[in-house]
Amino acid sequence: MKKIAVTGATGLIGKKLINSLIENGYEVTVFSRDIDKAKSVLPEVEDFVEWNYKNPEQWKSKLENSFAVIHLAGVNLFAKRWDQKFKKDILESRQLSTKNLVDAIKQCKNKPEIFISASGIGFYGDRNDELLNENSSSGKDFVANVCKAWEFESQELDSVNIRNVQIRTGLVLSTEDGALKQMLPAFKFFVGGPLGNGKQWSSWLHIDDIVGIYLQALENNFLSGPLNAVSPNPVRMKEFAKTLGKVLHRPSLFPVPEIILQLVVGEAAEVVTASQKVIPDKLIKSGYKFKFTKLEDALKALLK
């Protein structure tokens, strides 16, 4: 069995991905800050390693003989209101953790063949109606700079011929966590509507597809570098809310103005209101078959 080390395993994507990896015959080692929690969330996993990204001496030997490392860990952008300390935590939990993982991998005698790191379409910044693919330039805001720093660290593995992929994830649709879960109560009480002015582009994908994309990145040897993980059909936020209302048999009449979002989540509102019309060029060319390409179908599957 090929061994895969996974960080951030107890998050929304991690839980689903690990189940799929095990079903596909991989042996998973979970790197976790809280092993007791990880064991309760992931009872099917047998191997756990205590994970403190600031102290690689504790865990770097556990990377030996791994086929791949999948790095999902990073502080939740919406865990609290942004201040300078929390913004430092957001950056460090991604950049420094990746740097230390990469350095540890380079020191392995039996190195992994593949390194897959999470990233985000926040890399592109707020781009209005511009059509964005993996070759598009980066943005200049805080989240864009975090993504650039994050991705830069994993590119260091090119020097030791380890294939590395940075998965720029869009809005993941799930009823378990994330933006969709936060929007549902308002719609169920007939006060739902678009976030911000509704004109911004939202590049989304179903939770099953993000899992499928990680497997594609793992198993397709021709994929490397940045990879947009979004459906081929982005929609404007106004259309997103209208479609969600249609599926729930509720109106979409009550927009949440940007000023209200700023009052609720502070500076993080820029993540919600940024316009990113992203297409998955490299995924399509790799032959990946999306389970859900249309927003209405994805929402119906989640909310049936």
N, C-alpha and C positions, 0 to 999 in steps of 0.2 A: 504493500500500500504506500502511495506517495504521501509524505507528510507535509502539511501546510500549517504555518504559524499565522495566527490571526490576532490582531489587536482591535480594540473597539468592538469586541464580539457581542456584547450585551445590548448594543444599540439596535435601532429599528432594522437597518440593513443587515447588521452582523448576525442577528438571530436567524433570519430567513436564509441568509447565505450559508451559514454553517450547516443547517439542516440539509440544504441542497448538496453541499460538498460531501457530507457523509453518505447521502443517498447515491452519490456518484462514485463512491468507493475510495474517497480520500480519508486519510487519518488526520484529524485536526488537533492542533495544540493551541489552546487559548491563552493569550497573554492578557491578564486582567489586574486592575488595581484592587479589586475586591473579589477574591477567589470564592468566598462563601456565596456571594450574590451570583457570580457567574455559574457556580455549580447548580444553584436553584433554577436559574434561567435556562441553562443548557445541560440538562441531566444526561443527554446522550453522549456528551463529550467525556473522555476519560483522562485527558492530560491537560493540566492547568499550570501556568507559570506566573509567579507574582511579577507585576509589571509596574515599574517606576521608571519612566522614560529618562529621568535625570540621573539614574544610576545603572548604566548598562552593564557594569561588572556583575550585577545580580543575575542577569538573564542572558547575556550574549552567547554563552556556551549552548543554550537551548536552541539556537538557530542552526547549529551544525546538522548536516544531513537533511535539511528541509528541502523539499522540491520547490516551494514557493513561500513567500511572505506576503500577506495581504494586510495592509495598514489602514484601518478605518478610524483609529482613535483621534479625538479632537474635542475640545470643549464646545458644548452646544451654544451656538450664537445667541440663542434666546433664553439662556439659563438665568440671566439677570440683566438689568440695565447696564449699558456700556459706560464705564468710566475708564480712566487710564490704566488702572490695575487690571480690570477685567479684559481690556483690549490686549494688554500684554499677555494675559493668560491664553486668550484666543490664538494669538500668534505663536507663542512658545509651545503650546500643546500640539501644534502642527509642525512648525519648522524645526524646533529642537528635537522633538520626538523622532521626526523623520531623519534628521542628521545623525542622531545616535544609533538608530536602526541601521542606516546605511553604513556608518563606520564599523558597526559590529559585523555586518554582513561581509564587508571587505576583509575583515580579519579571520573569517571562517576558513578552515582548511578544506572543508567540503561545502562549498558555497551553494546557496539556492540558485536555481536557474532563472527564477522570475521574481520580480518585486512589483506589486500592484498597490498603488496608493490612492486613497480618496482625494478628490479635489472638488471644485464646484464651478458652475457656470458664472458665479460671481467674479471669476477671473476676468470676464469681459467688461465689467462695469455696466453703467446705465447707457444703453446705445440706441434708444428710440426705436426706429423702424429698420435699422441696419440688419441685414441677414448675416449671421455669424457662423463660421465653421472653425475647425481646429487651427486653421492658419490665421485667423483674425487676431488683431493686436489686443493687448491687455488693456484694462481700464486703469484709472488712477485713484480710485477711492480706497478706503481702508480694506474692504474685503478683497478687492482685486489685488492689492499689494500683499495681503496674507496668502492668497492663492499662488501668486508668483513666487514668493519665498518658499512656500510649501513644495511646489513642483521642482524648483531649482535643486533642492537637496536630493531628491530621488534621481535626478539626471546625472548625478555624480557616479552612478553605477555603470554608466556607459564605459567608463575607463577600465572596468574589469569584465566587460562583455556579459553583463547580466541584463536580460531583457526587462525593461521597466515601463509601466503604463500608469499614467495619471488620469483617473476617471473623473471628468468634470460633470458632476451630477446636477441635474435640474431638480424641479419640484417633484419629490417622490410622493405619489398618492397612496395613502394607506389610512385605514380607520383606526389603527393602533397608535399612531403618533404623527406629528407633523402638521402642516398647514390645513389639510383637509379636515382632520379631527377637530382643529380649533374653529373651523368655519361651520361645522355641522349644527351646533346648538342654535345659533342665530337663525339658520334656515328652518330648523324644526319648529321654532317659535314664530315663524312668519316675519322675521325682521332681517333676513339675509340679504346680501348684496355684494357688489364688487369692492375690493380693497383699493384705496387711493382713487385716482380719477377714472380708473377702468380702462384707460387707453394703453397701458403698458402690456408688452408681450410677456406671456407666461409659458415657459418651456417645461413641460411636465413629463412624467412617465409613471406607469403603474409599478407597484412594488415588485411584482413578479418579473418585470422586465429589467429592473436594476440588478436583481439576482442573476438573471440570464446573461446580462452584459458582463458581470464579473466572471462568470464561467467562460464566456466567449474570450475575454481578455486573458484568462488563464490558459485556455486550450488552443488558441489560435496563435501560432508562432510568428505570424506576420504582423501582429498588432504590437505597436510600441509607441511611446510618447503620449501626448494628450489625446483623450478619447471622450467625445461629447456623449453623455448618457442622458438622452432626452428622446421623446417620441419624434417622428418625422413631421408632426403637425402641431406646432405651437399655436396658441390662441391668445387673443387679447383678454385681459382680466375680466372685462365686461362680459365677454362670451363665456368665459370659464364659469362665472357666477350664474349666468343665465342657464347654462347647461346643467349645472348642479341643481338649480331650482327645478328645472324640468324633470330631472331624475327623481327628485324628492317630492315632486308635485307641490312645490311651494313657489311663491313669487320671488323675484330677485329685484327688489325695489328700493332697498335701503343701503346705498353706498357708505363705506366707512372712510371719511375724508382723511387725507394724509396728516392733517393736524391732530386728529384724534389718535391715529396710529402712533404719532410721536409722543403724545401724552401717555399712551399705554406702554410702549416699548422703547421710547427714547430714540437714540440715534440708530438703533437697529431697524427702524422703520424704512431706512434706505434699502434694505435687503428686500423688503416686501414690495416696494413701489418701483424698483429698478425695472427697466424694460430690456429684456434679453430675448431676441428672436433667434434661437439657436437651432441648428440642424445637425444631425448625427452623420456627417459625410463618411467618416472612416468606418463606422459600424455598418452602414449600408453596403459599402464596398467590400467589407469583410464577409458579407453573406449572412449577417445576423437577421433572424426572422422575428420581428416584434410580435409579442402576444397581443398587444393593444396599440393600434395606431390612431384610433379615434377617441377623443375625450369622452364622449357619451358612453361608448362601449366600456371604457375603463371604469367609469363611475358606476355604471349599472352592475358590473361584476363585483365591485366593492360594496355596494349599498343594496344589493338584492335582498 
